[in-house]
């Protein structure tokens, strides 16, 4: 294949007080210490209870796994030195956003000033996956088509059933919280990269945004890198889950590229239709039905995920990510992060036990 499909992975972790299990400010000490080891691969986020990590540009899933494992390990060790823990989930089960401090930084002050409570309450944790393309022209064509598959992968990643001590009834409440922001969700189709760039220019010209990073869609052609950035997933509890989603996104891009080389393409469905599936995925995770728009009927989500695995099967070995892709079957068997959080809550009847479960799972497979 001509395109390399390089990878970059970003994860957002919560910083937790091991005694109260509440989210807590780490006063950027974890970030400062981590930057001595990993330079700019560890960053502060808008809320002080969040630490963001990001890999370098990785050739394949194996390299991405090694980097994410190491980043989780480092951040956890440094948190431990401050008497804190880290956890990977889409939302904290019970902490209230009103009590959380905002990081002092002009960019965050500006966002809070503009978006007000929508920004202050945006105490959520996501996974962002970058897949590299040799040109932005190619990236926009693939992004249009791959939108259809976002709800399928999102359903597998659901990991935020609780919000402020409530069982929300959603498998991913994180997306509901983020919906309050402008320019979120599934984007429209763009006919060309010029079409997309003109949209961005218009928003900048009219003072809607000052740069394209304020477009927070579930997928975007990155404004500065030659990548498609997938932003729909909750932050996964397990490294194995993160890597399964990274491999799925990479394989989907490779498959759609392969079809393009054969002068074929997958249908680009409208935002309105894909949104129906996104809503179902947020509400039911892998236990609901999604709509198969080709057949115009509801299909069991698990069956659609198995069809998706068949669809990408012919590119997986070339990419060297078969092991990572196979973990999807484990998720179908063991449940998503949300399913497992709910099970712990049902057994224990308390949210502290859920936090302990999250912080323990976060470190499985993390190593130097």
DADA-V110821 format. One record per residue. N is the residue number from 1. RES is the residue in one small letter. PSI is psi as a letter, one per 30 degrees, with the letter a starting at -180 (999 if undefined). D_CENTER is the distance of its C-alpha to the mean C-alpha in Angstrom with 1 decimal. Layout:
BEGIN
n = (N:N)
res = (RES:RES)
psi = (PSI:PSI)
d_center = (D_CENTER:D_CENTER)
END
This chain:
BEGIN
n = (1:2:3:4:5:6:7:8:9:10:11:12:13:14:15:16:17:18:19:20:21:22:23:24:25:26:27:28:29:30:31:32:33:34:35:36:37:38:39:40:41:42:43:44:45:46:47:48:49:50:51:52:53:54:55:56:57:58:59:60:61:62:63:64:65:66:67:68:69:70:71:72:73:74:75:76:77:78:79:80:81:82:83:84:85:86:87:88:89:90:91:92:93:94:95:96:97:98:99:100:101:102:103:104:105:106:107:108:109:110:111:112:113:114:115:116:117:118:119:120:121:122:123:124:125:126:127:128:129:130:131:132:133:134:135:136:137:138:139:140:141:142:143:144:145:146:147:148:149:150:151:152:153:154:155:156:157:158:159:160:161:162:163:164:165:166:167:168:169:170:171:172:173:174:175:176:177:178:179:180:181:182:183:184:185:186:187:188:189:190:191:192:193:194:195:196:197:198:199:200:201:202:203:204:205:206:207:208:209:210:211:212:213:214:215:216:217:218:219:220:221:222:223:224:225:226:227:228:229:230:231:232:233:234:235:236:237:238:239:240:241:242:243:244:245:246:247:248:249:250:251:252:253:254:255:256:257:258:259:260:261:262:263:264:265:266:267:268:269:270:271:272:273:274:275:276:277:278:279:280:281:282:283:284:285:286:287:288:289:290:291:292:293:294:295:296:297:298:299:300:301:302:303:304:305:306:307:308:309:310:311:312:313:314:315:316:317:318:319:320:321:322:323:324:325:326:327:328:329:330:331:332:333:334:335:336:337:338:339:340:341:342:343:344:345:346:347:348:349:350:351:352:353:354:355:356:357:358:359:360:361:362:363:364:365:366:367:368)
res = (x:x:x:x:x:x:x:x:x:x:x:x:x:x:x:x:x:x:x:x:x:x:x:x:x:x:x:x:x:x:x:x:x:x:x:x:x:x:x:x:x:x:x:x:x:x:x:x:x:x:x:x:x:x:x:x:x:x:x:x:x:x:x:x:x:x:x:x:x:x:x:x:x:x:x:x:x:x:x:x:x:x:x:x:x:x:x:x:x:x:x:x:x:x:x:x:x:x:x:x:x:x:x:x:x:x:x:x:x:x:x:x:x:x:x:x:x:x:x:x:x:x:x:x:x:x:x:x:x:x:x:x:x:x:x:x:x:x:x:x:x:x:x:x:x:x:x:x:x:x:x:x:x:x:x:x:x:x:x:x:x:x:x:x:x:x:x:x:x:x:x:x:x:x:x:x:x:x:x:x:x:x:x:x:x:x:x:x:x:x:x:x:x:x:x:x:x:x:x:x:x:x:x:x:x:x:x:x:x:x:x:x:x:x:x:x:x:x:x:x:x:x:x:x:x:x:x:x:x:x:x:x:x:x:x:x:x:x:x:x:x:x:x:x:x:x:x:x:x:x:x:x:x:x:x:x:x:x:x:x:x:x:x:x:x:x:x:x:x:x:x:x:x:x:x:x:x:x:x:x:x:x:x:x:x:x:x:x:x:x:x:x:x:x:x:x:x:x:x:x:x:x:x:x:x:x:x:x:x:x:x:x:x:x:x:x:x:x:x:x:x:x:x:x:x:x:x:x:x:x:x:x:x:x:x:x:x:x:x:x:x:x:x:x:x:x:x:x:x:x:x:x:x:x:x:x:x:x:x:x:x:x:x:x:x:x:x:x)
psi = (k:e:k:f:h:l:k:k:k:k:k:k:l:k:k:k:k:f:e:f:g:l:k:l:k:g:g:g:e:e:e:e:e:e:f:f:e:g:b:g:f:k:l:l:a:e:k:f:g:k:k:k:l:k:l:a:k:k:e:l:e:e:e:e:e:e:e:e:e:e:e:e:e:e:e:e:e:e:e:e:f:g:g:l:l:l:k:j:l:e:l:k:e:f:k:k:f:f:f:k:k:k:k:j:k:e:e:e:e:e:e:e:e:e:f:b:e:e:e:e:g:h:i:l:k:l:k:k:k:k:k:k:l:f:l:f:e:e:e:e:e:e:e:e:e:f:e:e:f:e:e:e:e:e:e:f:f:k:h:i:f:k:j:h:g:k:j:f:f:l:f:j:f:e:e:e:e:f:f:f:l:l:h:l:a:k:l:l:k:k:f:l:f:e:e:e:e:e:e:e:e:e:e:e:e:g:g:e:l:f:l:f:f:g:j:h:l:f:k:k:k:k:f:f:l:i:l:k:k:k:g:f:k:l:k:k:e:k:e:e:e:e:e:e:e:e:e:e:e:e:e:e:e:e:e:e:e:e:e:e:f:g:h:l:l:l:k:j:l:l:e:e:e:e:e:e:e:e:e:e:e:e:e:f:b:g:g:a:k:l:k:j:f:e:f:h:l:k:k:k:e:e:e:e:e:e:e:e:e:e:e:f:e:f:f:e:e:e:f:h:g:e:e:e:e:f:f:e:e:e:e:e:e:f:l:l:e:e:e:e:e:e:e:e:e:e:e:f:g:l:f:e:e:e:e:e:e:e:e:e:e:e:g:k:f:k:l:999)
d_center = (26.4:26.8:23.3:21.7:18.0:17.2:13.8:12.0:9.1:8.0:7.3:8.8:11.6:14.2:17.8:20.2:23.9:25.1:28.1:27.0:23.4:22.5:19.9:22.0:22.4:22.8:24.6:22.6:24.7:21.9:20.5:24.1:25.0:21.9:22.6:26.0:24.5:21.3:22.3:19.6:16.8:16.6:16.4:17.1:15.0:16.7:17.4:19.4:17.9:14.6:14.4:11.9:12.4:12.1:14.0:16.8:17.2:17.4:19.8:18.3:16.0:18.8:18.7:14.9:15.4:18.4:16.7:13.8:16.5:18.7:16.4:15.7:19.4:20.6:18.6:19.8:23.3:23.5:22.3:25.0:27.6:26.9:27.3:23.7:20.8:17.1:14.7:11.2:10.3:8.7:12.2:15.5:18.0:20.8:20.8:21.8:20.3:23.9:24.7:22.0:23.0:21.6:21.6:24.6:23.7:25.1:21.7:20.5:24.0:24.0:20.7:22.1:25.4:24.3:21.7:23.6:22.4:19.3:18.2:19.9:18.3:14.7:14.2:10.6:7.9:4.2:2.6:4.4:6.9:10.4:13.2:16.6:19.4:23.0:23.2:21.4:23.8:22.5:18.8:19.5:21.3:18.6:15.9:18.4:18.7:15.3:14.3:16.2:14.1:10.7:11.9:13.0:9.8:8.2:11.4:11.1:7.9:9.7:10.4:11.9:15.4:17.3:17.9:21.0:22.8:22.4:21.2:19.7:20.3:16.7:14.3:11.5:13.2:10.4:10.3:14.1:14.2:12.2:14.5:17.2:16.2:17.9:16.4:13.2:12.4:13.5:15.8:19.3:20.8:22.3:25.4:25.3:23.8:26.8:25.9:22.4:24.0:26.7:24.3:22.8:26.4:27.6:25.0:26.0:29.7:29.6:27.9:24.9:22.7:23.9:21.3:18.7:15.8:16.5:15.2:11.8:11.3:8.5:10.0:12.6:15.2:14.8:17.8:19.0:17.8:18.6:15.2:13.0:9.6:6.8:4.7:5.0:3.2:4.8:5.5:7.8:11.5:12.9:12.7:14.0:11.1:8.6:11.4:12.0:8.8:9.5:13.0:12.5:11.0:13.8:16.4:15.8:16.4:19.4:20.8:20.8:22.3:24.9:25.8:26.2:28.6:30.6:30.8:28.7:25.6:23.3:24.0:21.9:21.6:21.8:19.1:21.2:21.1:17.4:16.9:19.1:16.9:13.7:15.9:17.2:14.0:13.1:16.7:17.5:14.6:16.4:19.7:20.4:21.5:19.8:22.1:23.3:24.4:26.7:28.6:28.2:27.7:25.4:24.3:23.0:19.2:19.9:22.4:20.2:17.7:20.9:22.0:18.8:19.5:23.0:22.0:20.3:22.8:25.1:22.7:21.1:24.1:24.6:21.1:21.9:18.8:20.7:20.3:16.5:16.7:19.3:17.1:15.8:19.3:19.1:16.2:18.5:21.3:19.9:17.6:13.9:13.0:14.2:17.4:18.2:17.8:20.1:22.5:22.9:23.6:26.1:27.9:28.0:28.2:26.6:23.3:24.2:24.2:20.6:19.7:21.8:20.2:16.6:18.1:20.0:17.4:15.1:18.0:18.9:19.3:18.7:21.6:23.3)
END
